[in-house]
């Protein structure tokens, strides 16, 4: 398996939705507060600013990755509802102004300076709710992939399933979310917010799922011929990912050397 857990190492800045969007009734205010509450819990988890120690968190959730994954799962539906509501309003000037005041900021885990940035991560600000949704989904897929590694020794079936789920999310980001986000993206964006990197991550996850399938096949005593075909499938996925990553027309040149080494 690829020893590359960097994609999950994202950071973000605080957002308080009810401080920005006006609420005309108590129900709307409560919805906004709940959204902020769920995001705050997620912020503390990925920024490692929670008062709960790692040992206690692991005991509570059965694993730190599981804990973060669950927090994303609680935040995502509420965020998707807000995105849907704002999209229905369209280009309302006041709504655009309110959203810009959120100051949506995320770091990158895949740019060239992400690994040795002793001054703290660089944050990219794109004031669009689709960007918030995109980065949250990217984080979710990265955490699913991380969880796949954690359970590899105990549950090969579930591990392969999680890899494929992560691959599906990365593919969805590349082909569905990025196109709708494109008009709001500035020239300076995190590498994650490009269709090529999402495609690369999807292919890596498919290769890893195939590698898990090979382990299962070896345990069952599968014939050498079939194992060879499965191994060839892994190399094809990774070869395709390398082709996308090293394409002369790739959208982002500022890519982590650690990702390049993996391919």
SEMI-893546 format. One record per residue (C-alpha): residue number from 0; residue in one letter; chain; z, y, x. Coordinates in pm, 1 decimal. Layout:
+-----+--------+--------+----------+----------+----------+
! num ! residu ! chaine !       pz !       py !       px !
+-----+--------+--------+----------+----------+----------+
! NUM !      A !      A !        Z !        Y !        X !
...
+-----+--------+--------+----------+----------+----------+
END
This chain:
+-----+--------+--------+----------+----------+----------+
! num ! residu ! chaine !       pz !       py !       px !
+-----+--------+--------+----------+----------+----------+
!   0 !      X !      A !      0.0 !      0.0 !      0.0 !
!   1 !      X !      A !    -63.2 !    357.2 !    115.3 !
!   2 !      X !      A !    249.4 !    515.3 !    258.0 !
!   3 !      X !      A !    179.1 !    855.9 !    105.0 !
!   4 !      X !      A !    437.7 !    993.5 !   -133.8 !
!   5 !      X !      A !    359.5 !   1361.6 !    -79.2 !
!   6 !      X !      A !    181.8 !   1427.9 !   -414.3 !
!   7 !      X !      A !    515.3 !   1404.5 !   -598.4 !
!   8 !      X !      A !    683.6 !   1665.4 !   -376.0 !
!   9 !      X !      A !    602.7 !   1966.3 !   -593.6 !
!  10 !      X !      A !    827.2 !   2268.0 !   -648.6 !
!  11 !      X !      A !    827.2 !   2537.4 !   -916.9 !
!  12 !      X !      A !    992.3 !   2866.7 !  -1010.4 !
!  13 !      X !      A !   1208.9 !   2924.3 !  -1315.6 !
!  14 !      X !      A !   1056.0 !   3003.3 !  -1655.1 !
!  15 !      X !      A !   1249.7 !   3119.4 !  -1962.5 !
!  16 !      X !      A !   1011.6 !   3112.9 !  -2258.0 !
!  17 !      X !      A !   1234.1 !   3294.5 !  -2511.2 !
!  18 !      X !      A !   1262.3 !   3591.9 !  -2274.0 !
!  19 !      X !      A !    886.6 !   3639.8 !  -2292.0 !
!  20 !      X !      A !    757.0 !   3521.6 !  -2629.8 !
!  21 !      X !      A !    899.1 !   3706.6 !  -2931.0 !
!  22 !      X !      A !   1046.2 !   3492.4 !  -3209.0 !
!  23 !      X !      A !   1029.4 !   3620.6 !  -3565.3 !
!  24 !      X !      A !   1262.1 !   3355.8 !  -3704.1 !
!  25 !      X !      A !   1555.0 !   3145.3 !  -3586.7 !
!  26 !      X !      A !   1355.4 !   2818.6 !  -3591.6 !
!  27 !      X !      A !   1094.4 !   2955.5 !  -3349.6 !
!  28 !      X !      A !   1369.1 !   3089.6 !  -3125.2 !
!  29 !      X !      A !   1535.8 !   2749.7 !  -3114.5 !
!  30 !      X !      A !   1207.0 !   2581.8 !  -3027.5 !
!  31 !      X !      A !   1154.8 !   2823.4 !  -2738.4 !
!  32 !      X !      A !   1510.6 !   2772.6 !  -2616.3 !
!  33 !      X !      A !   1468.5 !   2395.0 !  -2627.8 !
!  34 !      X !      A !   1146.5 !   2426.2 !  -2430.6 !
!  35 !      X !      A !   1322.8 !   2638.1 !  -2167.3 !
!  36 !      X !      A !   1613.6 !   2395.6 !  -2156.7 !
!  37 !      X !      A !   1388.3 !   2095.0 !  -2095.3 !
!  38 !      X !      A !   1201.0 !   2281.5 !  -1824.4 !
!  39 !      X !      A !   1521.4 !   2394.8 !  -1654.8 !
!  40 !      X !      A !   1636.3 !   2034.2 !  -1626.7 !
!  41 !      X !      A !   1298.3 !   1945.1 !  -1476.3 !
!  42 !      X !      A !   1313.5 !   2243.3 !  -1238.6 !
!  43 !      X !      A !   1653.9 !   2134.6 !  -1109.5 !
!  44 !      X !      A !   1528.6 !   1783.4 !  -1054.3 !
!  45 !      X !      A !   1214.5 !   1861.2 !   -854.6 !
!  46 !      X !      A !   1365.5 !   2162.0 !   -674.9 !
!  47 !      X !      A !   1668.9 !   1948.1 !   -588.6 !
!  48 !      X !      A !   1901.8 !   2219.6 !   -716.8 !
!  49 !      X !      A !   2096.4 !   2010.9 !   -968.0 !
!  50 !      X !      A !   2475.0 !   1992.6 !   -936.2 !
!  51 !      X !      A !   2454.7 !   1617.1 !   -999.8 !
!  52 !      X !      A !   2461.5 !   1431.2 !   -669.7 !
!  53 !      X !      A !   2179.7 !   1192.3 !   -580.9 !
!  54 !      X !      A !   2415.0 !    893.7 !   -590.2 !
!  55 !      X !      A !   2535.1 !    976.1 !   -943.4 !
!  56 !      X !      A !   2177.2 !   1046.5 !  -1057.2 !
!  57 !      X !      A !   2060.7 !    711.2 !   -924.8 !
!  58 !      X !      A !   2349.3 !    535.5 !  -1100.6 !
!  59 !      X !      A !   2272.6 !    708.2 !  -1430.4 !
!  60 !      X !      A !   1898.2 !    645.6 !  -1433.1 !
!  61 !      X !      A !   1849.5 !    337.4 !  -1222.3 !
!  62 !      X !      A !   1641.1 !    539.6 !   -975.1 !
!  63 !      X !      A !   1568.7 !    904.6 !   -892.5 !
!  64 !      X !      A !   1199.6 !    872.5 !   -973.7 !
!  65 !      X !      A !   1280.1 !    726.0 !  -1315.0 !
!  66 !      X !      A !   1515.0 !   1015.1 !  -1382.6 !
!  67 !      X !      A !   1252.6 !   1279.5 !  -1302.5 !
!  68 !      X !      A !    986.8 !   1086.5 !  -1491.6 !
!  69 !      X !      A !   1204.1 !   1087.0 !  -1804.1 !
!  70 !      X !      A !   1258.0 !   1461.6 !  -1776.2 !
!  71 !      X !      A !    884.8 !   1523.1 !  -1759.5 !
!  72 !      X !      A !    835.8 !   1300.3 !  -2064.1 !
!  73 !      X !      A !   1083.6 !   1510.6 !  -2263.7 !
!  74 !      X !      A !    926.7 !   1840.4 !  -2157.1 !
!  75 !      X !      A !    558.3 !   1753.1 !  -2199.6 !
!  76 !      X !      A !    539.3 !   1719.8 !  -2582.5 !
!  77 !      X !      A !    711.1 !   2055.8 !  -2632.7 !
!  78 !      X !      A !    483.4 !   2221.6 !  -2378.6 !
!  79 !      X !      A !    172.9 !   2068.6 !  -2536.5 !
!  80 !      X !      A !    278.3 !   2208.2 !  -2875.7 !
!  81 !      X !      A !    309.5 !   2558.0 !  -2729.1 !
!  82 !      X !      A !    -26.9 !   2528.5 !  -2551.9 !
!  83 !      X !      A !   -189.3 !   2417.6 !  -2878.6 !
!  84 !      X !      A !    -34.9 !   2711.2 !  -3067.8 !
!  85 !      X !      A !   -140.6 !   2967.7 !  -2806.8 !
!  86 !      X !      A !   -493.7 !   2821.7 !  -2789.3 !
!  87 !      X !      A !   -522.4 !   2854.0 !  -3168.4 !
!  88 !      X !      A !   -449.9 !   3224.7 !  -3142.7 !
!  89 !      X !      A !   -721.8 !   3258.5 !  -2880.5 !
!  90 !      X !      A !   -762.9 !   3570.1 !  -2667.8 !
!  91 !      X !      A !   -506.7 !   3781.0 !  -2854.6 !
!  92 !      X !      A !   -423.6 !   4065.0 !  -2613.9 !
!  93 !      X !      A !    -49.8 !   4058.2 !  -2676.7 !
!  94 !      X !      A !    -30.9 !   3681.9 !  -2633.4 !
!  95 !      X !      A !   -221.7 !   3705.2 !  -2304.0 !
!  96 !      X !      A !     21.9 !   3976.4 !  -2192.9 !
!  97 !      X !      A !    324.9 !   3769.8 !  -2292.7 !
!  98 !      X !      A !    192.8 !   3466.6 !  -2104.8 !
!  99 !      X !      A !    128.9 !   3673.1 !  -1791.6 !
! 100 !      X !      A !    495.7 !   3771.9 !  -1793.3 !
! 101 !      X !      A !    596.4 !   3406.1 !  -1755.7 !
! 102 !      X !      A !    483.0 !   3422.7 !  -1390.3 !
! 103 !      X !      A !    395.5 !   3053.3 !  -1374.9 !
! 104 !      X !      A !    438.9 !   2945.8 !  -1012.7 !
! 105 !      X !      A !    402.5 !   2605.8 !   -850.8 !
! 106 !      X !      A !    389.5 !   2497.2 !   -489.6 !
! 107 !      X !      A !    139.3 !   2252.3 !   -344.5 !
! 108 !      X !      A !    225.3 !   1917.6 !   -188.6 !
! 109 !      X !      A !   -128.1 !   1863.8 !    -62.5 !
! 110 !      X !      A !   -223.1 !   2173.8 !    133.8 !
! 111 !      X !      A !   -233.2 !   2167.7 !    511.6 !
! 112 !      X !      A !     93.9 !   2357.7 !    553.2 !
! 113 !      X !      A !    298.6 !   2166.4 !    294.2 !
! 114 !      X !      A !    450.7 !   1919.4 !    541.1 !
! 115 !      X !      A !    561.4 !   2154.3 !    820.9 !
! 116 !      X !      A !    644.4 !   2468.6 !    625.0 !
! 117 !      X !      A !    991.0 !   2554.5 !    754.9 !
! 118 !      X !      A !    992.9 !   2889.6 !    575.5 !
! 119 !      X !      A !    978.3 !   2718.7 !    237.8 !
! 120 !      X !      A !    677.4 !   2621.9 !     27.0 !
! 121 !      X !      A !    402.5 !   2863.1 !    -65.3 !
! 122 !      X !      A !    385.2 !   2924.2 !   -440.1 !
! 123 !      X !      A !     64.1 !   2979.8 !   -635.4 !
! 124 !      X !      A !     88.8 !   3200.0 !   -942.9 !
! 125 !      X !      A !   -160.8 !   3146.8 !  -1224.2 !
! 126 !      X !      A !    -49.8 !   3299.9 !  -1551.8 !
! 127 !      X !      A !   -202.5 !   3052.2 !  -1790.4 !
! 128 !      X !      A !    -23.5 !   2786.5 !  -1995.5 !
! 129 !      X !      A !   -302.2 !   2540.7 !  -1915.7 !
! 130 !      X !      A !   -197.9 !   2570.8 !  -1550.0 !
! 131 !      X !      A !    161.2 !   2486.5 !  -1644.0 !
! 132 !      X !      A !     38.3 !   2187.1 !  -1842.5 !
! 133 !      X !      A !   -190.8 !   2080.4 !  -1558.8 !
! 134 !      X !      A !     78.8 !   2089.1 !  -1289.7 !
! 135 !      X !      A !    329.6 !   1911.4 !  -1514.9 !
! 136 !      X !      A !     79.5 !   1632.8 !  -1582.8 !
! 137 !      X !      A !     -5.4 !   1610.9 !  -1211.8 !
! 138 !      X !      A !    365.5 !   1577.1 !  -1135.7 !
! 139 !      X !      A !    399.0 !   1309.4 !  -1404.3 !
! 140 !      X !      A !    112.2 !   1105.1 !  -1262.2 !
! 141 !      X !      A !    253.7 !   1139.6 !   -910.6 !
! 142 !      X !      A !    595.9 !   1021.3 !  -1030.4 !
! 143 !      X !      A !    439.8 !    721.9 !  -1207.6 !
! 144 !      X !      A !    269.2 !    631.2 !   -881.2 !
! 145 !      X !      A !    597.2 !    672.8 !   -694.2 !
! 146 !      X !      A !    772.9 !    451.0 !   -946.5 !
! 147 !      X !      A !    503.7 !    186.9 !   -898.2 !
! 148 !      X !      A !    600.0 !    162.7 !   -531.8 !
! 149 !      X !      A !    970.4 !    134.4 !   -613.5 !
! 150 !      X !      A !    927.9 !   -167.3 !   -842.7 !
! 151 !      X !      A !    660.5 !   -338.6 !   -634.1 !
! 152 !      X !      A !    900.8 !   -599.5 !   -497.6 !
! 153 !      X !      A !   1043.7 !   -692.9 !   -838.7 !
! 154 !      X !      A !    769.1 !   -651.5 !  -1101.2 !
! 155 !      X !      A !    406.5 !   -675.5 !   -990.3 !
! 156 !      X !      A !    270.9 !   -661.7 !  -1345.2 !
! 157 !      X !      A !    451.4 !   -338.5 !  -1434.2 !
! 158 !      X !      A !    371.3 !   -189.1 !  -1095.1 !
! 159 !      X !      A !     -2.7 !   -241.7 !  -1145.4 !
! 160 !      X !      A !     23.4 !   -101.9 !  -1499.3 !
! 161 !      X !      A !    192.5 !    216.5 !  -1378.0 !
! 162 !      X !      A !    -68.7 !    263.7 !  -1105.9 !
! 163 !      X !      A !   -343.1 !    241.8 !  -1368.1 !
! 164 !      X !      A !   -160.4 !    483.4 !  -1599.6 !
! 165 !      X !      A !   -133.3 !    732.1 !  -1312.1 !
! 166 !      X !      A !   -503.9 !    683.6 !  -1236.0 !
! 167 !      X !      A !   -586.5 !    757.5 !  -1599.7 !
! 168 !      X !      A !   -386.6 !   1080.9 !  -1599.0 !
! 169 !      X !      A !   -545.9 !   1201.1 !  -1274.5 !
! 170 !      X !      A !   -889.4 !   1119.6 !  -1419.3 !
! 171 !      X !      A !   -801.0 !   1310.1 !  -1739.8 !
! 172 !      X !      A !   -698.6 !   1611.1 !  -1531.1 !
! 173 !      X !      A !  -1023.6 !   1601.2 !  -1333.4 !
! 174 !      X !      A !  -1257.3 !   1574.1 !  -1630.9 !
! 175 !      X !      A !  -1071.5 !   1728.7 !  -1925.6 !
! 176 !      X !      A !   -804.0 !   1974.9 !  -1814.8 !
! 177 !      X !      A !   -964.8 !   2134.0 !  -1506.5 !
! 178 !      X !      A !  -1281.0 !   2241.3 !  -1695.8 !
! 179 !      X !      A !  -1073.6 !   2420.9 !  -1960.9 !
! 180 !      X !      A !   -855.7 !   2578.6 !  -1692.2 !
! 181 !      X !      A !  -1146.8 !   2683.1 !  -1467.9 !
! 182 !      X !      A !  -1194.8 !   3037.1 !  -1608.1 !
! 183 !      X !      A !   -829.3 !   3121.7 !  -1534.4 !
! 184 !      X !      A !   -825.8 !   2983.4 !  -1180.0 !
! 185 !      X !      A !   -834.7 !   3228.3 !   -893.3 !
! 186 !      X !      A !   -994.4 !   3162.5 !   -555.0 !
! 187 !      X !      A !   -645.9 !   3096.1 !   -419.7 !
! 188 !      X !      A !   -526.8 !   2787.7 !   -598.2 !
! 189 !      X !      A !   -333.3 !   2475.8 !   -497.6 !
! 190 !      X !      A !   -552.7 !   2183.9 !   -388.4 !
! 191 !      X !      A !   -405.8 !   1989.3 !   -681.3 !
! 192 !      X !      A !   -589.0 !   2222.1 !   -922.4 !
! 193 !      X !      A !   -934.4 !   2095.3 !   -826.7 !
! 194 !      X !      A !  -1130.4 !   1817.3 !   -989.3 !
! 195 !      X !      A !  -1212.1 !   1662.7 !   -650.3 !
! 196 !      X !      A !   -846.2 !   1611.8 !   -550.8 !
! 197 !      X !      A !   -760.2 !   1471.9 !   -893.8 !
! 198 !      X !      A !  -1054.8 !   1233.4 !   -861.6 !
! 199 !      X !      A !   -935.4 !   1129.7 !   -514.3 !
! 200 !      X !      A !   -585.2 !   1061.0 !   -646.8 !
! 201 !      X !      A !   -725.4 !    861.3 !   -940.1 !
! 202 !      X !      A !   -930.1 !    642.8 !   -704.0 !
! 203 !      X !      A !   -631.3 !    592.7 !   -471.9 !
! 204 !      X !      A !   -420.9 !    474.2 !   -766.7 !
! 205 !      X !      A !   -695.4 !    234.5 !   -876.8 !
! 206 !      X !      A !   -713.4 !     95.4 !   -522.3 !
! 207 !      X !      A !   -336.2 !     49.6 !   -518.2 !
! 208 !      X !      A !   -341.3 !   -121.5 !   -858.4 !
! 209 !      X !      A !   -607.7 !   -356.3 !   -721.1 !
! 210 !      X !      A !   -390.7 !   -424.8 !   -415.9 !
! 211 !      X !      A !   -103.1 !   -525.1 !   -645.1 !
! 212 !      X !      A !   -341.0 !   -753.7 !   -833.6 !
! 213 !      X !      A !   -425.1 !   -917.4 !   -500.1 !
! 214 !      X !      A !    -56.5 !   -987.6 !   -437.2 !
! 215 !      X !      A !    -28.1 !  -1155.7 !   -775.8 !
! 216 !      X !      A !   -343.3 !  -1353.5 !   -712.2 !
! 217 !      X !      A !   -211.2 !  -1471.6 !   -375.3 !
! 218 !      X !      A !    112.3 !  -1588.1 !   -538.7 !
! 219 !      X !      A !    -88.8 !  -1789.8 !   -791.5 !
! 220 !      X !      A !   -296.1 !  -1953.5 !   -519.7 !
! 221 !      X !      A !   -624.7 !  -1788.1 !   -617.1 !
! 222 !      X !      A !   -932.2 !  -1906.6 !   -427.9 !
! 223 !      X !      A !  -1038.5 !  -1733.1 !   -107.5 !
! 224 !      X !      A !  -1367.3 !  -1623.7 !   -262.3 !
! 225 !      X !      A !  -1201.0 !  -1436.0 !   -547.7 !
! 226 !      X !      A !   -945.7 !  -1279.3 !   -311.3 !
! 227 !      X !      A !  -1230.6 !  -1153.9 !    -93.8 !
! 228 !      X !      A !  -1391.6 !   -986.7 !   -396.1 !
! 229 !      X !      A !  -1060.7 !   -821.9 !   -486.6 !
! 230 !      X !      A !  -1016.5 !   -693.2 !   -131.8 !
! 231 !      X !      A !  -1371.5 !   -558.7 !   -139.6 !
! 232 !      X !      A !  -1283.3 !   -372.5 !   -459.0 !
! 233 !      X !      A !   -995.5 !   -197.3 !   -282.2 !
! 234 !      X !      A !  -1222.9 !    -87.2 !      2.0 !
! 235 !      X !      A !  -1480.5 !     39.2 !   -248.3 !
! 236 !      X !      A !  -1223.1 !    254.6 !   -430.7 !
! 237 !      X !      A !  -1091.1 !    401.0 !   -105.2 !
! 238 !      X !      A !  -1443.3 !    450.5 !     29.9 !
! 239 !      X !      A !  -1537.3 !    643.9 !   -282.6 !
! 240 !      X !      A !  -1219.8 !    853.6 !   -252.1 !
! 241 !      X !      A !  -1302.4 !    934.3 !    111.7 !
! 242 !      X !      A !  -1655.0 !   1032.5 !      8.2 !
! 243 !      X !      A !  -1517.4 !   1281.3 !   -244.9 !
! 244 !      X !      A !  -1252.8 !   1416.0 !     -4.4 !
! 245 !      X !      A !  -1493.9 !   1469.4 !    284.8 !
! 246 !      X !      A !  -1783.0 !   1596.2 !     75.3 !
! 247 !      X !      A !  -1939.5 !   1912.8 !    227.2 !
! 248 !      X !      A !  -1928.2 !   2070.9 !   -119.1 !
! 249 !      X !      A !  -1560.5 !   1994.1 !   -188.7 !
! 250 !      X !      A !  -1378.9 !   2272.1 !   -371.2 !
! 251 !      X !      A !  -1083.1 !   2304.7 !   -133.7 !
! 252 !      X !      A !  -1082.5 !   2293.2 !    246.9 !
! 253 !      X !      A !   -706.0 !   2338.7 !    289.3 !
! 254 !      X !      A !   -608.5 !   1972.4 !    262.5 !
! 255 !      X !      A !   -306.8 !   1794.3 !    408.1 !
! 256 !      X !      A !   -393.9 !   1592.8 !    720.7 !
! 257 !      X !      A !   -157.6 !   1323.9 !    589.5 !
! 258 !      X !      A !   -392.1 !   1267.2 !    293.9 !
! 259 !      X !      A !   -694.6 !   1262.2 !    522.6 !
! 260 !      X !      A !   -531.9 !   1003.1 !    749.8 !
! 261 !      X !      A !   -472.4 !    773.9 !    449.3 !
! 262 !      X !      A !   -847.1 !    759.8 !    385.8 !
+-----+--------+--------+----------+----------+----------+
END
